[in-house]
Amino acid sequence: MAAFFPASFEQLIDSFASLPGIGRKSAQRLAFHMLSLPGEEAESFANAVLEARRTVHTCPVCQNLTDAELCPVCASDNRDRSVICVVSEPRDVLSIERSREYRGLYHVLHGALSPMNHVGPDDLRIRELLERVAQGGVEEVIMATNPDTEGDATAMYISRLLQPFGVKVTRLGFGVPVGSNLEYADDATMLKALQGRREM
Amino acid sequence: MAAFFPASFEQLIDSFASLPGIGRKSAQRLAFHMLSLPGEEAESFANAVLEARRTVHTCPVCQNLTDAELCPVCASDNRDRSVICVVSEPRDVLSIERSREYRGLYHVLHGALSPMNHVGPDDLRIRELLERVAQGGVEEVIMATNPDTEGDATAMYISRLLQPFGVKVTRLGFGVPVGSNLEYADDATMLKALQGRREM
């Protein structure tokens, strides 16, 4: 029964099913969809994969994704080079840029410490961060990893490694999200909001 | 902000987001996953798409997907050529084959009549079915479209078109699924089960 569909079609289903969050049924549906597309569209899909693989790499300084020698932030003349904001994933850079508040540099770890998933310090771009700080000129490192167990542990771990360098290490402020309703804030968020209260 | 990720990476996100059932967030996650794969795996994914497009086409007889001249069922010497089972999608052939009961041929319509979605008779492979029946040798056509409004309408429409040919047209039996619990059968299924009752 396995060889019921043409082999190359089964292969395509397998390929989709190997992607995260895509089960066998979805993979089958996506494979059928791919065959129903006009030829050029299916080709341009395949080419998008190859092209992204070919051109995108990590910035040698901040480890964010880029297709240039340096990423736009590291290459810019308008950024404050004395501050580094440390995030887990490239998409987090996008979130912080959206606030239009931050003018410093970034450092992308590409993950968070997670003993459960066998992610240790050597799997993250921590060494590269220490090298940047060791080169001098950095005054503050903002730990902007996620406010969950793994993100907190990663922030804690890195802040200890940074102690010998004498730079200021801060953690992103956590609390009740803007525009939300206090009624729906969970206990942990409310605790952070109270701890992070400020004088008016 | 749109140009924040490298262009080829944005292109890859767009490609994934164009697939059915995949939103912007999932597309971003899939694109990141694609970049995290070893080079050969990303390439083999792209090649799976191209290869399936290149080799897979519809069987000229039954319209099922195949990479050979005829599909395995139409090419087989062990099938009863006097019965044609009409299904909506290639995956339905798989479901029926799994029962190991059916030994006839198939006809894949590639859809069901759906005025809401602008799918009319000309969008389905109905003409090809009529041509097969017109060639003679067919004694029974089993309508195995889905037991929903569109499937029922399609079955009804085709059965009328087949009347002049004098072949027996049957509809798949519907009722309470084997191994299920009567308690959980919905009203429509129970109605079909009662209507389809047999003497013991």
Interface residues (C-beta under 8 A of the other chain):
Chain A: M1 F4 F5 P6 A7 S8 F9 Q11 L12 D14 S15 S18 L19 P20 G21 I22 S26 Q28 R29 L30 A31 F32 H33 M34 L35 G39 A42 E43 S44 F45 A46 N47 A48 V49 L50 E51 A52 R53 R54 T55 V56 L65 T66 D67 A68 P72 E89 P90 R91 V93 L94 E97 R98
Chain B: M1 F4 F5 P6 A7 S8 F9 Q11 L12 D14 S15 S18 L19 P20 G21 I22 S26 Q28 R29 L30 A31 F32 H33 M34 L35 G39 A42 E43 S44 F45 A46 N47 A48 V49 L50 E51 A52 R53 R54 T55 V56 L65 T66 D67 A68 P72 E89 P90 R91 V93 L94 E97 R98
